[in-house]
Amino acid sequence: MEIDLASEVDAVLRARLHQFDLKPFEVILVFKGKVKSADDLRVVTENARAVMNSNARLLWAMLGIPDHDLHHRLKQFWDIDNQASTHGSSLEEERFFETFQDTEVSSGFFSHLSLPGSG
């Protein structure tokens, strides 16, 4: 039965849910985002995070749980390696920009121009 699968999150993820007092968020992670491990957590896109965070606010309201600083706690929860949520981009976007930085396009026709404030 699928309900049994909800309890199959790994120990790191479960500890983070407890650390930030987000235990009900496990339901959203597992059923909506298919997030069951810390590794899964690292690859969730910014858009998927926003949807799940919105669902968390709705869930808190439905359960009658005060959502004091829920936004802040969710932000800390997602920031598992002090990565994507700090910079406001997903890990996939960061990998893209790292790759793009070393291409001919970034060193092409306009590469000699400097932007204001770039020295």
C-alpha positions in Angstrom: 0.0 0.0 0.0 1.3 3.5 -0.8 0.8 4.8 2.7 3.5 2.5 3.9 6.0 4.1 1.4 5.5 7.5 3.1 7.6 6.3 6.0 10.5 5.2 3.8 12.4 8.5 3.9 16.0 8.2 4.8 17.4 9.1 8.3 19.0 12.4 7.1 15.7 13.6 5.6 13.7 12.6 8.7 16.2 14.3 11.0 15.9 17.5 8.9 12.1 17.4 9.1 12.4 17.1 12.9 15.1 19.7 13.2 13.0 22.4 11.5 9.7 21.2 12.9 8.3 20.3 9.5 7.1 16.7 10.2 3.9 17.1 8.2 5.9 18.2 5.2 7.0 14.6 4.7 3.7 13.8 3.1 4.2 16.5 0.4 7.9 15.5 -0.2 7.0 11.8 -0.7 3.8 12.0 -2.6 4.1 15.3 -4.5 7.8 15.6 -5.0 8.9 12.0 -4.9 11.7 13.1 -2.4 12.7 10.2 -0.1 16.4 10.9 0.5 18.9 13.7 1.0 20.2 13.0 -2.5 16.7 13.5 -3.9 16.5 16.8 -1.9 19.6 18.1 -3.6 18.2 17.8 -7.1 14.7 19.3 -6.7 14.4 22.4 -9.0 13.5 25.8 -7.7 10.0 25.6 -9.3 9.3 22.2 -7.7 10.4 23.7 -4.3 8.1 26.6 -4.7 5.1 24.4 -5.5 5.9 22.1 -2.5 6.4 25.1 -0.2 3.0 26.5 -1.4 1.5 23.1 -0.6 3.1 23.2 2.8 1.3 26.5 3.6 -2.0 24.9 2.5 -1.3 21.8 4.6 -0.5 23.8 7.7 -3.8 25.8 7.2 -5.8 22.6 6.8 -4.2 21.0 9.9 -4.7 24.2 11.9 -0.9 24.5 12.6 0.3 28.1 13.2 2.7 28.8 10.3 5.0 31.1 12.3 8.2 31.5 10.3 7.2 28.5 8.1 8.8 30.2 5.1 12.1 30.6 6.9 12.1 27.0 8.2 11.4 25.7 4.7 14.2 27.7 3.3 16.6 26.3 5.9 15.3 22.8 5.2 16.0 23.0 1.5 19.4 24.4 2.1 20.9 21.0 2.8 24.4 21.8 1.6 24.3 25.6 1.8 23.6 25.6 -1.9 20.7 26.3 -4.2 18.2 28.0 -1.8 20.9 30.5 -0.7 21.6 31.6 -4.3 18.0 31.3 -5.5 18.7 28.8 -8.2 18.5 25.1 -8.6 21.6 22.9 -8.8 20.7 22.1 -12.4 21.0 25.9 -13.3 24.3 26.2 -11.5 25.7 23.2 -13.5 24.5 24.9 -16.7 26.2 28.2 -15.9 29.4 26.4 -14.9 29.3 24.6 -18.3 28.4 27.7 -20.2 31.2 29.7 -18.7 33.8 27.7 -20.5 32.3 27.9 -24.0 33.1 30.0 -27.1 29.9 32.0 -26.6 31.0 33.4 -23.3 34.3 34.5 -24.8 32.9 35.6 -28.2 32.4 39.0 -29.9 31.3 40.9 -26.8 33.8 39.4 -24.3 36.0 42.5 -24.5 33.2 44.7 -23.1 33.0 45.1 -19.4 29.8 45.7 -17.4 29.4 48.6 -15.1 30.9 47.6 -11.7 32.9 44.7 -13.1 36.1 46.6 -12.9 
